[in-house]
Amino acid sequence: MVAMNADNPPASSFAARVRSAVFWRWGGQVLAQLITWSATIIIVRLLDPHDYGLFAMTQTVLTALNFLNGYAFASSLIQSKEVSERQVSQVFGMLLVSNGLIASAQFLTAPLVAAYYGQPVIAQMLRVQALVFLATPFIALPSELLARKLDFRRQAVITLTCASLGTAVALTLAWKGYGVWALVWAPIVTFTCRAIGLSLAWGRLIRPVFDFRGAGKMLGYGMTLTLCQLCWIVQSQADIVIAGRHFTTHDLGIYSEALFFTLIFNGRFLPPLNEVAYPAYAELKNNGQPIGPAFLSTIRMIQMIAAPFYIGLSLVAAPLVTVFFGPKWLEMIPIVAGLAAVMPIMSLQIACSPPTNALGRPGIYLFTAASGALIMPLCYIFGVANGLQGLVTAWHVAAPMLLAVTLAAALPVIGVRFIDLIKTLLPVGAACLAMALVVRALQMTILVGLTPPVQLGASAAAGAATYFATLRLIWPQVLSEVWLKLRQPKGGAANTPPHEAETAFI
């Protein structure tokens, strides 16, 4: 065995390990994104929307093929109670085969994609970007094996190192005038660095096995998650694919960069939390514990960050884009404001998949992902006729519909009532409403006519103060609960009732 049996650890040990995992996985991601976005502010001023439009076109292809990269097979190692050396070797073999085929397919079909978009340079870009898939097996397997043990400390160090190196490459190439190629080579360097670092972190030589007999359960679980990823890709990339045929590269660059910016939490900070939540839910399930209370605790913690961040971003879109992106990106302002307002709904929807997957019910995730693959593109098709704002409106229609479908399917399986979810999120919603009213009132009175940096700073300060003051005055127990979970010293959970320790993993 690979020393991965569930041993029914004490609640205090479990809570401490998960808290440490969150600290390293999410904290490392935060620092990595600070590094990346510090450079992005410079890079967007060196490049043009046209460059970002071209890059967005290639990303639809990489993302579309990415669902076959085999990560789902590696994820099956987490929810299994016991894992053998042979199973690990079989997964490695699956990863090598799938990613080798993907890289070849992308290289060969690159001219067809370039013809679809009417941009010959796309073919060259895609052929170079195929290198990303060759590094994937050496990232996916060690990262999932380390995640199974809730070991995210070494991964955080590697993430920071690779983010710094990739950022340096992007800055250098952008500064030297290489245009869109700065965006192409930076991820390749980052992926290669991660592959080397994670392989060394796992520290064991893994020989691939290409005889997949006896791997039926892993293949079934992995194929289900692969189908889920396919549906997610259709859902998440349909807007770019559809808009790519209707918009100029300039307008597509404006939209894609606004979307990339507004997805900063849902796309960059929420996945690491889900990566920790998934094995934590699985361990609770393997120990015979309910995961409903843990799910509610996790959802509230996520929304305490996501909701004020996105509502605040929507409120300060104008001064923020003006200050950080510069004059040639001002068309982003209404797009950022509109997309940010709907993103808290998406963050809630995304957080529903780890508990159902951990319970061994990936079919729930498949159903909700398939629903998104139907709802979102249909809305985009109707919305694109009205230009950039039409796509924003499509998000506002599709996101609530998808959330309703997801909650209806997932909550009964998780063991949570809808009314309990509402009660859990009520303090966050009320505090965000108070924040929005105060900030908007200031922007319409005192802040009128002031410079963008002053408007941004004053709005952010007033919004943050209002948000926390509302929670502190009306729901002080919410902040106290969060503080106690974050500061609980090692061993301090020894006297904590088991159900409380188990729900304190975020």
FIVEXDREN-385254 format. One record per residue (C-alpha): chain; x, y, z negated. Coordinates in steps of 0.2 Angstrom, whole numbers. Layout:
<sites>
- chain x y z
- A X Y Z
...
</sites>
This chain:
<sites>
- chain x y z
- A 0 0 0
- A 5 18 2
- A 2 22 -17
- A -14 29 -13
- A -27 20 -24
- A -40 30 -33
- A -35 28 -52
- A -49 37 -60
- A -38 51 -67
- A -44 61 -82
- A -55 76 -78
- A -42 88 -85
- A -29 81 -73
- A -40 81 -58
- A -45 99 -61
- A -27 104 -64
- A -21 96 -48
- A -35 103 -37
- A -32 121 -45
- A -14 119 -40
- A -18 113 -23
- A -30 128 -20
- A -16 140 -26
- A -3 133 -14
- A -13 129 1
- A -24 145 1
- A -10 156 -7
- A 2 150 6
- A -10 154 20
- A -14 171 13
- A 5 175 13
- A 7 168 30
- A -7 178 37
- A -1 194 29
- A 16 191 38
- A 7 187 55
- A -6 202 54
- A 8 214 49
- A 16 209 65
- A 0 209 75
- A -3 227 71
- A 13 231 80
- A 11 219 94
- A -7 225 99
- A 1 242 101
- A 14 235 113
- A 3 224 123
- A -13 228 132
- A -31 221 131
- A -27 213 148
- A -14 202 140
- A -26 197 126
- A -39 193 140
- A -27 181 149
- A -22 173 133
- A -40 170 127
- A -43 161 144
- A -29 149 140
- A -35 146 122
- A -52 140 128
- A -43 126 137
- A -31 122 122
- A -46 122 110
- A -56 111 122
- A -43 98 123
- A -38 99 105
- A -54 89 100
- A -44 74 107
- A -28 77 97
- A -32 63 84
- A -33 73 69
- A -49 65 65
- A -40 48 64
- A -28 55 52
- A -42 62 41
- A -49 45 39
- A -34 41 28
- A -41 54 15
- A -58 47 12
- A -52 29 12
- A -50 22 -6
- A -35 12 -1
- A -23 14 14
- A -10 1 20
- A 7 5 28
- A 0 -4 44
- A -15 8 44
- A -3 23 43
- A 7 16 57
- A -8 13 68
- A -14 31 65
- A 3 37 71
- A 1 27 86
- A -16 34 90
- A -9 52 88
- A 6 48 100
- A -6 41 113
- A -19 54 112
- A -8 69 112
- A 3 62 126
- A -12 60 137
- A -19 78 132
- A -2 86 137
- A -2 77 154
- A -20 82 157
- A -17 100 153
- A -1 101 164
- A -10 93 179
- A -26 103 178
- A -19 120 175
- A -21 125 193
- A -39 121 193
- A -42 132 177
- A -32 146 185
- A -44 145 200
- A -59 146 189
- A -54 162 181
- A -46 169 197
- A -29 172 188
- A -14 163 195
- A -3 166 180
- A -15 155 169
- A -8 139 177
- A 10 144 172
- A 4 148 154
- A -5 132 152
- A 9 121 158
- A 20 129 145
- A 7 128 131
- A 6 109 134
- A 21 108 123
- A 10 111 108
- A 2 94 109
- A 19 85 109
- A 22 92 92
- A 5 88 85
- A 7 70 79
- A 22 75 69
- A 11 88 60
- A -6 79 58
- A 0 63 50
- A 12 70 36
- A 0 84 33
- A -15 72 30
- A -4 60 19
- A 2 75 8
- A -16 81 7
- A -22 64 1
- A -11 67 -14
- A -17 85 -16
- A 1 90 -13
- A 0 107 -4
- A 16 115 -12
- A 28 109 1
- A 16 112 15
- A 14 130 9
- A 33 133 10
- A 33 126 27
- A 19 136 33
- A 27 152 27
- A 43 148 35
- A 35 144 52
- A 24 159 51
- A 39 170 49
- A 49 162 63
- A 34 163 75
- A 30 181 71
- A 49 185 74
- A 48 177 91
- A 31 186 96
- A 38 203 90
- A 55 201 99
- A 46 196 116
- A 33 209 115
- A 46 222 111
- A 57 216 126
- A 42 218 138
- A 37 200 141
- A 19 204 139
- A 7 190 137
- A 22 177 136
- A 25 184 118
- A 8 176 114
- A 12 160 123
- A 29 156 115
- A 26 161 97
- A 13 147 93
- A 25 134 102
- A 39 139 91
- A 28 139 75
- A 21 121 80
- A 38 114 83
- A 44 121 66
- A 30 114 57
- A 32 97 65
- A 50 96 59
- A 46 103 42
- A 31 92 38
- A 40 76 44
- A 55 80 32
- A 43 84 18
- A 34 67 19
- A 52 60 18
- A 47 42 25
- A 51 35 42
- A 35 29 50
- A 35 18 65
- A 21 19 76
- A 10 3 79
- A 0 3 96
- A -9 -13 91
- A -26 -6 85
- A -34 -23 80
- A -41 -21 62
- A -43 -2 64
- A -61 -2 68
- A -67 7 53
- A -54 21 55
- A -58 22 74
- A -77 23 70
- A -74 37 57
- A -62 46 68
- A -72 45 84
- A -87 52 74
- A -77 67 68
- A -69 68 86
- A -87 70 93
- A -90 83 79
- A -75 93 85
- A -80 92 103
- A -97 100 98
- A -88 113 87
- A -77 117 102
- A -92 119 114
- A -100 130 100
- A -84 141 97
- A -77 143 114
- A -93 145 125
- A -93 164 123
- A -76 166 130
- A -79 153 144
- A -96 161 149
- A -89 179 147
- A -74 175 157
- A -84 174 173
- A -94 190 169
- A -82 202 161
- A -66 210 167
- A -50 204 158
- A -50 221 149
- A -67 218 142
- A -64 200 138
- A -48 206 129
- A -58 218 119
- A -71 205 114
- A -58 191 111
- A -47 202 100
- A -62 209 90
- A -68 191 88
- A -51 185 82
- A -50 199 70
- A -67 196 62
- A -63 177 61
- A -48 181 50
- A -57 173 35
- A -68 160 42
- A -54 155 55
- A -39 157 44
- A -43 157 25
- A -58 145 24
- A -51 130 33
- A -37 129 20
- A -50 129 6
- A -60 115 16
- A -44 105 17
- A -42 105 -2
- A -61 103 -5
- A -62 87 6
- A -50 76 -4
- A -57 83 -20
- A -75 79 -15
- A -68 62 -10
- A -60 58 -26
- A -75 63 -36
- A -85 51 -25
- A -73 37 -27
- A -74 40 -46
- A -93 38 -46
- A -96 57 -50
- A -109 68 -41
- A -102 82 -30
- A -117 93 -30
- A -111 104 -45
- A -94 105 -37
- A -102 110 -20
- A -112 124 -28
- A -96 130 -38
- A -86 130 -22
- A -99 139 -11
- A -100 153 -24
- A -82 155 -25
- A -80 156 -6
- A -94 168 -4
- A -87 179 -18
- A -73 182 -6
- A -81 181 11
- A -97 191 9
- A -89 207 2
- A -74 205 14
- A -85 204 29
- A -99 217 24
- A -85 229 19
- A -76 226 36
- A -92 230 45
- A -94 246 35
- A -76 252 39
- A -74 246 57
- A -72 263 64
- A -58 270 53
- A -50 253 52
- A -48 250 71
- A -43 268 73
- A -29 267 60
- A -22 250 64
- A -26 246 82
- A -24 263 90
- A -33 273 104
- A -33 260 117
- A -43 248 106
- A -57 260 101
- A -70 250 111
- A -68 236 98
- A -77 246 84
- A -95 241 87
- A -90 224 91
- A -80 222 75
- A -95 230 65
- A -108 219 73
- A -98 202 72
- A -92 205 54
- A -110 208 48
- A -115 190 53
- A -99 181 48
- A -104 177 29
- A -118 166 37
- A -105 157 47
- A -94 154 32
- A -108 146 22
- A -112 135 37
- A -94 129 39
- A -92 125 20
- A -106 112 21
- A -96 99 31
- A -82 93 18
- A -94 86 6
- A -104 76 18
- A -88 69 26
- A -81 65 9
- A -97 55 5
- A -94 45 21
- A -108 53 30
- A -100 61 45
- A -116 59 55
- A -123 74 46
- A -108 84 52
- A -110 77 70
- A -129 82 70
- A -125 100 64
- A -111 102 76
- A -121 96 90
- A -135 108 85
- A -122 122 86
- A -116 116 103
- A -134 119 109
- A -139 134 100
- A -124 145 102
- A -121 143 121
- A -139 146 125
- A -139 162 115
- A -123 167 124
- A -130 164 141
- A -144 176 138
- A -134 188 129
- A -119 190 141
- A -131 199 153
- A -131 214 142
- A -112 215 141
- A -102 216 125
- A -116 221 114
- A -126 207 121
- A -114 194 115
- A -115 202 97
- A -133 201 97
- A -132 182 102
- A -122 179 87
- A -135 188 76
- A -148 176 83
- A -139 160 84
- A -130 160 67
- A -145 160 56
- A -153 147 66
- A -138 136 64
- A -137 138 46
- A -155 133 43
- A -152 117 53
- A -136 114 43
- A -144 117 26
- A -159 106 30
- A -148 91 35
- A -134 93 22
- A -142 98 5
- A -152 83 2
- A -137 72 5
- A -126 82 -6
- A -139 82 -20
- A -142 101 -21
- A -159 110 -20
- A -161 125 -9
- A -167 135 -24
- A -152 131 -33
- A -141 137 -19
- A -151 153 -18
- A -148 156 -37
- A -130 152 -35
- A -128 165 -22
- A -140 179 -29
- A -126 188 -39
- A -115 189 -23
- A -129 195 -12
- A -135 208 -24
- A -117 215 -27
- A -114 216 -8
- A -130 226 -6
- A -126 238 -19
- A -109 240 -11
- A -116 243 6
- A -128 256 0
- A -114 266 -9
- A -102 265 5
- A -115 270 18
- A -121 285 7
- A -103 291 5
- A -99 290 24
- A -115 300 28
- A -111 314 16
- A -94 317 7
- A -83 308 20
- A -90 316 35
- A -76 325 45
- A -62 318 35
- A -47 309 44
- A -49 290 47
- A -35 285 34
- A -45 295 21
- A -61 288 26
- A -54 270 26
- A -46 272 9
- A -61 280 1
- A -73 268 8
- A -63 253 3
- A -60 259 -15
- A -78 264 -17
- A -85 247 -10
- A -73 237 -21
- A -77 246 -37
- A -96 245 -34
- A -95 226 -30
- A -86 222 -46
- A -95 234 -56
- A -112 226 -51
- A -106 209 -55
- A -98 215 -72
- A -114 224 -77
- A -128 212 -72
- A -119 195 -70
- A -104 196 -82
- A -104 177 -84
- A -100 175 -65
- A -84 184 -67
- A -80 176 -83
- A -82 159 -76
- A -71 163 -61
- A -57 170 -73
- A -58 155 -85
- A -56 143 -70
- A -41 153 -63
- A -32 155 -79
- A -35 139 -88
- A -18 133 -93
- A -11 115 -90
- A -19 104 -102
- A -32 117 -107
- A -46 107 -99
- A -43 93 -111
- A -58 99 -122
- A -68 103 -106
- A -84 93 -103
- A -80 81 -88
- A -94 89 -77
- A -87 106 -80
- A -69 101 -76
- A -74 92 -60
- A -83 108 -54
- A -69 119 -57
- A -58 114 -42
- A -60 131 -34
</sites>
